[in-house]
Amino acid sequence: MNSPQTQIAEKLKLAIENVTIANGYSRDVKTVAFDKVRLNIADYQDYELPAVQLIDLSSNINHQLSRSLTNWFIAIEICLRTTTSGIVDQKALWDLQTDIIRAIMIDPKLSLNFVTHVVIIDKTTDLHLQEPNYIGTIGIEIQFYEPITRNDC
């Protein structure tokens, strides 16, 4: 069985992959990665954008008698670039951030019985430091019980 983090990351990836124009969102997310993130956003090819990377930040574990409750913090990094197929601006980044939040929060327990909830912590945009590559980040916290310490979370 996959670890809770792997299961959660796979569910987040599926939710974000549903962000497409066909599903009523502002644009298509073309690449979602959690296992092979790119440190330099310029490494993305135009056809891979917009791209979303799930970055593991940290976790807090609280033991509660016979079970453990984990608070896992993830940065959802959104990578955009103006290309021949479209112009990126502040509005485009805000719209895509909102689309991704909505896609995740459709199911705030991610259809995993050990997850108690997903919380949106913050969102930021940075359009200026790496132009023409535009980056936005959504900070989330996922609270879940470790299934190995509790059989019926």
C-alpha positions, -999 to +999 in steps of 0.1 A: +000+000+000+012+035-008+021+059+020-006+084+030+015+112+014+017+094-019-021+087-019-028+124-011-004+137-038-020+114-063-055+128-054-043+164-056-027+156-090-060+142-103-080+172-090-056+197-106-055+177-139-093+184-141-086+221-145-093+224-182-114+248-203-136+218-212-145+215-175-153+252-172-120+266-160-101+296-174-073+275-190-059+240-193-033+228-168-009+208-189+016+194-165+012+184-128+043+170-109+049+160-074+078+135-078+100+153-103+096+190-097+118+214-116+139+239-097+142+262-126+109+271-141+126+281-174+132+243-179+096+239-188+088+238-225+060+260-238+038+230-245+041+219-209+026+251-195+008+260-174+025+236-151+018+229-114+043+214-090+034+200-055+063+207-031+065+190+003+073+217+029+070+200+063+047+181+086+038+181+123+028+148+139+007+147+171+003+114+188-032+110+203-032+079+224-035+051+199-033+072+167-012+099+151-026+131+135-004+147+109-006+182+095+012+182+062+021+215+045+024+216+007+032+244-017+013+242-049+035+261-074+019+274-106+042+281-135+031+302-164+049+319-193+037+342-221+039+322-253+026+324-289-005+306-277-014+331-249-004+362-229+001+358-192-007+386-168-017+391-132-054+383-140-044+350-157-024+340-126-052+349-102-078+331-123-057+300-125-050+301-087-087+304-081-095+275-105-070+252-088-084+260-053-119+253-065-108+220-081-092+208-049-120+221-026-147+202-045-137+173-023-119+187+008-113+152+021-099+140-013-121+109-011-096+094+014-111+081+046-080+090+066-080+127+055-099+150+078-096+181+056-076+203+033-071+239+043-061+267+021-035+287+040-024+314+016-017+323-020+009+346-035+020+357-070+054+367-083+052+382-118+084+402-117+114+383-104+117+357-131+101+372-162+090+359-186+083+330-162+054+339-139+049+320-107+020+318-082+019+297-051-010+283-030-001+270+004-023+242+017-024+221+049-037+186+048-047+170+081-048+132+082-045+102+105-018+078+098-036+047+087-009+024+102-019+036+137-056+034+132-073+008+110-106+026+104-096+063+101 
